Amino acid sequence: MLEIKHLRTLTALRDGGTLVEAARRMHLTQSALSHQLKDLEERLGTELFIRKTKPLRFTRAGLELLQLAGLVLPQLRQAERNLQRLTGSRSGRLHMVIECHSCFDWLMPAINNFRNHWPEVEIDLSTSFNFEPIPALVRGDVDLVVTSDTHHHAGVHYQPLFRYQSVLAIANQHPLVEKSSIQPQDLQAETLIHYPVNRQRLDIFEHFLNPSGIEPRDTRQSELTLMIVQLVASGRGVACLPSWALQPYIDSGLITTKSLGNNGIWPTLYAAVRQEQQDSPYIQDFFQQALDSCFRDLPGILPAD
């Protein structure tokens, strides 16, 4: 009657505070989460939380289950890791490459947690400024690539992580601040600042400018997110970055962001690995660590379709 997924769902509801946030953390749609909770309450014959309260409040039955979850879930996860170690190799190599250069903030906690559980796995991390990472993955030079590019490559498995909105960062005094959303032609007179990677791997070109045949007036490159934001804030150009990467600078009032197009640009971020390694216990555990870190720390992301 009571399943592990129910304990995880109630924990996400407690930590997230709302159905919307709990669904995001569980990588589910809100309707799927609501259906799961309603089904559980019908099975148990009692309500588990009080709806339409802020902050959300649990009933005595809900609090009882949350107490159980606090005891069971940590033990279960550790038992799963122990079994993975018994049935597979405890050692290995996980050399990672980041194409999404704004990913360090959430990836480093995931790596730290992973290292604690898999101390014998050799970890390395680099960016893809100077080489094409997917061919390097196929050759075996690296073991995992964080990317939003899923062009077909034989022998590569793309594990979806989450969807994120790419937005345009502009100075607070920029004329585009007055627009409700940005259209491709609005960037014809702009200097576009971006990371030093092939432009075909940049969301703003692939999903926004190229389909319209629009070119910016000029481009400028920088390796550091903070430097890009400072250039934008000082009126040196505009930049397209994930909304979650820009949130601290929005909160501080340094810059303004605008949606690209009427419906926004929503790419999906993936972890690419070789197919023969995708079922490796430590690879699977890293996927889970990455997902937990993302949905805990990143504002505005959505479950992958």
C-alpha positions as CSV (number, residue, x, y, z in Angstrom):
1,M,0.0,0.0,0.0
2,L,2.7,2.5,1.1
3,E,5.5,2.7,-1.4
4,I,9.0,4.3,-1.3
5,K,8.0,6.7,-4.0
6,H,5.3,8.1,-1.7
7,L,7.8,8.8,1.0
8,R,10.0,10.6,-1.5
9,T,7.1,12.6,-2.7
10,L,6.0,13.7,0.7
11,T,9.6,14.7,1.5
12,A,9.8,16.8,-1.7
13,L,6.5,18.4,-0.7
14,R,7.8,19.3,2.7
15,D,11.1,20.7,1.3
16,G,9.6,22.5,-1.6
17,G,6.6,24.0,0.2
18,T,4.2,23.8,-2.7
19,L,2.9,21.2,-5.2
20,V,4.6,23.1,-8.0
21,E,8.0,23.0,-6.4
22,A,7.6,19.4,-5.2
23,A,6.8,18.4,-8.8
24,R,9.9,20.1,-10.0
25,R,12.1,18.4,-7.5
26,M,10.5,15.0,-8.3
27,H,11.0,15.6,-12.0
28,L,7.2,15.1,-12.5
29,T,4.4,17.2,-13.9
30,Q,2.2,18.9,-11.3
31,S,-0.8,16.9,-12.5
32,A,1.1,13.6,-12.1
33,L,2.2,14.5,-8.6
34,S,-1.3,15.6,-7.6
35,H,-2.7,12.3,-8.9
36,Q,-0.1,10.3,-6.9
37,L,-0.9,12.2,-3.7
38,K,-4.7,11.8,-4.1
39,D,-4.3,8.1,-4.8
40,L,-2.2,7.7,-1.7
41,E,-4.7,9.5,0.5
42,E,-7.5,7.4,-0.9
43,R,-5.5,4.2,-0.1
44,L,-4.8,5.4,3.4
45,G,-8.3,6.8,4.0
46,T,-7.0,10.1,5.4
47,E,-5.6,13.5,4.2
48,L,-1.9,14.0,4.5
49,F,-1.6,17.7,4.1
50,I,-3.9,20.7,4.3
51,R,-4.4,22.2,0.8
52,K,-4.3,25.9,0.0
53,T,-2.3,26.9,3.1
54,K,0.9,29.0,3.0
55,P,3.2,27.7,4.2
56,L,1.9,24.2,3.4
57,R,0.9,22.3,6.6
58,F,0.8,18.5,7.1
59,T,-1.8,16.6,9.0
60,R,-0.8,14.3,11.9
61,A,-0.9,11.4,9.4
62,G,1.4,13.3,7.1
63,L,3.9,14.2,9.8
64,E,4.0,10.5,10.8
65,L,4.9,9.5,7.3
66,L,7.5,12.3,7.1
67,Q,9.1,10.9,10.3
68,L,9.2,7.5,8.7
69,A,10.7,8.9,5.5
70,G,13.5,10.6,7.5
71,L,14.5,7.1,8.9
72,V,14.0,5.0,5.8
73,L,15.2,7.0,2.8
74,P,18.8,7.7,3.9
75,Q,19.2,4.0,4.8
76,L,17.7,2.9,1.5
77,R,20.0,5.1,-0.5
78,Q,23.1,3.8,1.3
79,A,21.9,0.2,0.9
80,E,21.5,0.8,-2.8
81,R,25.1,2.1,-3.1
82,N,26.4,-0.8,-1.1
83,L,24.7,-3.3,-3.4
84,Q,26.0,-1.4,-6.4
85,R,29.5,-1.7,-5.1
86,L,29.1,-5.5,-4.4
87,T,27.7,-6.2,-7.8
88,G,30.0,-4.0,-9.8
89,S,33.5,-2.4,-9.7
90,R,34.2,0.0,-6.9
91,S,36.8,1.8,-9.0
92,G,36.6,3.5,-12.3
93,R,37.2,6.7,-14.1
94,L,34.8,9.7,-14.6
95,H,36.4,12.4,-16.7
96,M,33.8,15.1,-17.3
97,V,33.6,17.9,-19.9
98,I,31.2,20.8,-19.5
99,E,29.7,22.4,-22.6
100,C,27.3,24.4,-20.5
101,H,29.8,26.7,-18.9
102,S,27.3,28.1,-16.4
103,C,27.0,24.6,-14.8
104,F,29.8,24.8,-12.3
105,D,27.6,26.1,-9.5
106,W,25.4,23.1,-9.4
107,L,27.8,20.5,-10.7
108,M,30.5,21.0,-8.0
109,P,28.2,20.0,-5.1
110,A,27.1,16.9,-7.1
111,I,30.7,16.0,-7.7
112,N,31.6,16.4,-4.0
113,N,28.7,14.2,-2.9
114,F,29.6,11.6,-5.5
115,R,33.3,11.6,-4.4
116,N,32.2,10.8,-0.8
117,H,30.3,7.7,-2.0
118,W,32.7,6.6,-4.7
119,P,36.2,7.5,-3.4
120,E,37.9,5.0,-5.7
121,V,36.5,6.5,-8.9
122,E,39.0,8.8,-10.5
123,I,37.3,12.2,-11.2
124,D,38.5,14.9,-13.6
125,L,36.7,18.0,-14.9
126,S,37.4,20.4,-17.9
127,T,35.6,22.7,-20.3
128,S,35.3,22.2,-24.1
129,F,36.7,25.5,-25.2
130,N,39.5,24.0,-27.3
131,F,38.1,20.7,-28.6
132,E,34.9,18.9,-29.7
133,P,33.8,16.9,-26.6
134,I,31.5,14.3,-28.2
135,P,34.1,12.8,-30.6
136,A,36.4,12.7,-27.5
137,L,33.7,10.8,-25.6
138,V,33.4,8.3,-28.5
139,R,37.2,7.8,-28.6
140,G,37.3,7.2,-24.8
141,D,39.3,10.3,-24.0
142,V,36.5,11.5,-21.7
143,D,33.6,9.7,-20.0
144,L,30.8,12.2,-19.6
145,V,29.8,15.4,-21.4
146,V,27.3,17.9,-20.0
147,T,25.7,19.3,-23.2
148,S,22.5,20.6,-24.8
149,D,23.5,19.3,-28.2
150,T,22.1,15.8,-29.0
151,H,23.1,15.4,-32.6
152,H,23.2,11.6,-33.3
153,H,26.5,9.9,-32.6
154,A,26.7,6.1,-32.7
155,G,27.4,4.6,-29.3
156,V,26.4,7.7,-27.3
157,H,23.6,7.7,-24.7
158,Y,22.1,11.1,-23.8
159,Q,20.6,11.1,-20.3
160,P,18.2,14.1,-19.9
161,L,18.7,16.2,-16.9
162,F,16.3,19.2,-17.0
163,R,14.9,21.9,-19.2
164,Y,16.0,25.5,-18.7
165,Q,15.1,28.8,-20.2
166,S,17.7,30.7,-22.1
167,V,17.1,34.5,-21.7
168,L,18.8,37.6,-22.9
169,A,20.7,39.6,-20.4
170,I,20.7,43.4,-21.0
171,A,21.9,46.5,-19.1
172,N,19.2,48.1,-16.9
173,Q,19.3,51.3,-19.1
174,H,19.2,49.4,-22.4
175,P,16.3,50.4,-24.8
176,L,15.2,46.8,-25.0
177,V,14.2,46.9,-21.4
178,E,10.9,48.4,-22.6
179,K,10.0,45.3,-24.7
180,S,7.9,42.5,-23.3
181,S,10.0,39.9,-25.2
182,I,13.0,40.0,-27.7
183,Q,12.5,39.2,-31.4
184,P,15.5,38.1,-33.6
185,Q,15.5,41.4,-35.5
186,D,16.0,43.2,-32.2
187,L,19.6,41.9,-32.1
188,Q,20.7,43.1,-35.5
189,A,22.2,46.2,-34.0
190,E,23.7,44.5,-30.9
191,T,27.1,43.1,-29.8
192,L,26.4,39.6,-28.6
193,I,28.8,38.4,-25.9
194,H,29.2,34.6,-25.5
195,Y,31.5,31.9,-24.3
196,P,34.4,31.0,-26.7
197,V,32.7,27.9,-28.3
198,N,31.5,27.2,-31.8
199,R,28.4,29.4,-32.3
200,Q,26.5,26.4,-33.6
201,R,26.6,25.1,-30.0
202,L,25.1,28.3,-28.5
203,D,21.4,28.3,-27.8
204,I,20.8,31.8,-29.1
205,F,22.2,30.9,-32.6
206,E,20.8,27.4,-32.9
207,H,17.3,28.1,-31.5
208,F,16.7,31.8,-32.2
209,L,18.9,33.7,-34.7
210,N,19.8,31.0,-37.3
211,P,16.2,30.0,-38.0
212,S,15.4,33.6,-38.8
213,G,18.5,34.3,-40.8
214,I,19.5,37.1,-38.4
215,E,23.1,38.1,-37.5
216,P,24.1,40.4,-34.6
217,R,26.1,43.4,-35.5
218,D,29.2,42.0,-33.7
219,T,30.2,39.3,-31.3
220,R,32.6,39.2,-28.3
221,Q,33.9,36.3,-26.3
222,S,34.6,35.7,-22.6
223,E,35.3,32.5,-20.7
224,L,33.8,33.7,-17.4
225,T,30.1,34.2,-16.6
226,L,30.8,37.0,-14.2
227,M,32.9,38.8,-16.8
228,I,30.0,38.4,-19.3
229,V,27.6,39.9,-16.8
230,Q,29.8,42.8,-16.0
231,L,30.3,43.6,-19.7
232,V,26.5,43.5,-20.2
233,A,25.9,45.7,-17.1
234,S,28.3,48.3,-18.4
235,G,26.6,48.5,-21.8
236,R,29.2,46.7,-23.8
237,G,26.7,44.2,-25.3
238,V,24.0,41.7,-24.6
239,A,24.3,38.0,-23.7
240,C,22.2,34.9,-23.7
241,L,22.5,32.6,-20.7
242,P,20.4,30.2,-18.7
243,S,18.0,32.0,-16.4
244,W,19.2,30.2,-13.3
245,A,22.8,31.3,-14.0
246,L,21.7,34.9,-14.1
247,Q,19.3,34.8,-11.1
248,P,21.9,36.1,-8.5
249,Y,22.6,39.1,-10.8
250,I,19.0,39.8,-11.3
251,D,18.3,39.7,-7.6
252,S,21.1,42.2,-7.0
253,G,19.7,44.6,-9.6
254,L,22.8,44.4,-11.8
255,I,21.1,43.5,-15.0
256,T,17.7,42.9,-16.6
257,T,16.6,39.8,-18.5
258,K,14.1,39.3,-21.3
259,S,12.5,36.2,-22.9
260,L,13.7,35.3,-26.4
261,G,10.5,35.1,-28.5
262,N,7.0,35.1,-27.4
263,N,7.2,31.6,-25.9
264,G,10.8,31.7,-24.7
265,I,13.6,29.3,-25.6
266,W,13.7,26.1,-23.5
267,P,16.6,23.8,-24.3
268,T,17.2,20.5,-22.5
269,L,20.5,19.8,-20.8
270,Y,21.9,16.2,-21.0
271,A,24.7,14.1,-19.6
272,A,26.2,12.2,-22.5
273,V,28.0,8.9,-21.9
274,R,29.1,5.9,-23.9
275,Q,26.4,3.4,-24.3
276,E,28.5,0.6,-22.9
277,Q,29.0,2.6,-19.7
278,Q,25.4,4.0,-19.1
279,D,24.4,1.1,-16.8
280,S,27.6,1.3,-14.7
281,P,26.6,1.6,-11.0
282,Y,28.8,4.7,-10.4
283,I,27.5,6.4,-13.7
284,Q,23.9,5.8,-12.6
285,D,24.6,7.1,-9.1
286,F,26.2,10.3,-10.7
287,F,23.1,10.8,-12.8
288,Q,21.0,10.8,-9.6
289,Q,23.4,13.0,-7.7
290,A,23.3,15.5,-10.6
291,L,19.5,15.5,-10.7
292,D,19.2,15.9,-6.9
293,S,21.6,18.8,-7.0
294,C,19.9,20.5,-10.0
295,F,16.4,20.4,-8.7
296,R,17.5,21.4,-5.2
297,D,19.5,24.4,-6.2
298,L,18.5,25.8,-9.5
299,P,15.5,28.2,-9.8
300,G,13.2,28.0,-12.8
301,I,14.2,24.6,-14.3
302,L,11.7,22.0,-15.4
303,P,11.7,18.2,-15.7
304,A,13.0,17.0,-19.1
305,D,10.2,15.9,-21.5
